[in-house]
Amino acid sequence: MWQSFSISRRLSSRIETPDGVWVYWRSNGRDDLSRVHDLSTGGLFIETSTPRVTNTKITVDFLVQEGQIRAEAVVRHAKPGRGLGLRFTAVSDADRHRLAALLTRVRDFARLRMNSHLSAQRSGARH
């Protein structure tokens, strides 16, 4: 069962993703593959040079170890030559659980990267 929801403002912060998070996406009869730059429970930013206008509907399929995650989204903003900011409009209950698992993995990765960076800074300050 698909649940629709609408968020007018970003309610959760986006987390920068590791290089291994990609989506296959479809819009207006065209398919593309893009790296996910950042992600939240409400949406994502994909890296692409393929332009799309605001409010264009997009279907995204995540290519991740957590399993199939399919979502419906709309373009909220476009950065020419950089990518598209997408807001989720519908995610199935099963996919929502896998999306939560993906977000946990991405958060853990970001936390580990931050801790490594801070440790390196502290080590450098001592010398």
Secondary structure in CASP SS format (residue, H / E / C, confidence):
PFRMAT SS
TARGET T0000
AUTHOR 0000-0000-0000
METHOD secondary structure of the structure
MODEL  1
M C 1.00
W E 1.00
Q E 1.00
S E 1.00
F C 1.00
S C 1.00
I C 1.00
S C 1.00
R C 1.00
R C 1.00
L C 1.00
S C 1.00
S C 1.00
R C 1.00
I E 1.00
E E 1.00
T C 1.00
P C 1.00
D C 1.00
G C 1.00
V C 1.00
W E 1.00
V E 1.00
Y E 1.00
W E 1.00
R E 1.00
S E 1.00
N C 1.00
G C 1.00
R E 1.00
D E 1.00
D E 1.00
L E 1.00
S E 1.00
R E 1.00
V E 1.00
H E 1.00
D E 1.00
L E 1.00
S C 1.00
T C 1.00
G C 1.00
G E 1.00
L E 1.00
F E 1.00
I E 1.00
E E 1.00
T C 1.00
S C 1.00
T C 1.00
P C 1.00
R C 1.00
V C 1.00
T C 1.00
N C 1.00
T C 1.00
K E 1.00
I E 1.00
T E 1.00
V E 1.00
D E 1.00
F E 1.00
L E 1.00
V C 1.00
Q C 1.00
E C 1.00
G C 1.00
Q C 1.00
I E 1.00
R E 1.00
A E 1.00
E E 1.00
A E 1.00
V E 1.00
V E 1.00
R E 1.00
H E 1.00
A E 1.00
K E 1.00
P C 1.00
G C 1.00
R C 1.00
G E 1.00
L E 1.00
G E 1.00
L E 1.00
R E 1.00
F E 1.00
T E 1.00
A E 1.00
V E 1.00
S E 1.00
D H 1.00
A H 1.00
D H 1.00
R H 1.00
H H 1.00
R H 1.00
L H 1.00
A H 1.00
A H 1.00
L H 1.00
L H 1.00
T H 1.00
R H 1.00
V H 1.00
R H 1.00
D H 1.00
F H 1.00
A H 1.00
R H 1.00
L H 1.00
R H 1.00
M H 1.00
N H 1.00
S H 1.00
H H 1.00
L H 1.00
S H 1.00
A H 1.00
Q H 1.00
R H 1.00
S H 1.00
G H 1.00
A H 1.00
R H 1.00
H C 1.00
END
